Amino acid sequence: MTNSKMANRYSPEVRARAVRMVFEHQGSYEMQAGAIAAIAPKIDCIPQTLSGWVKQAEKDRGMRDGVTTEEGDRIKALEREVRELRQANEILRKASAYFAPPLAHVNMRCRAAGRNSTAL
């Protein structure tokens, strides 16, 4: 399965509940990994998946350095916008090259008049 399909396998409610359970029960274990290993089978996921959710929740709560979910969503939206703008610019560049009149006669006229072609 791809990451996007795996990400949608569990509802946000199930993820939030599992993370909350880890935070609530981690004191009963020597390490957080023990709580994760105990809780993961209860929600039918592997410990690595639950560990990733817990790490992201810690980032969102400011307990761990890294990109929050909100920031990640914003970055994805901006990257998509940049990609779309680059495509639009490429289309406009090609269209202007296709529809623009040849500039050779303008350059020759300016040189004959003793002017720089950029000073039109």
Protein Blocks (a to p, Z undefined) as FASTA:
>chain_A
ZZklmmmmpcfklmmmmmmmmmmmmmmpmbfklmmmmmmmmnopafklmmmmmmmmmmmn
opagcddfklmmmmmmmmmmmmmmmmmmmmmmmmmmmmpccfklmmmmmmmnopafklZZ
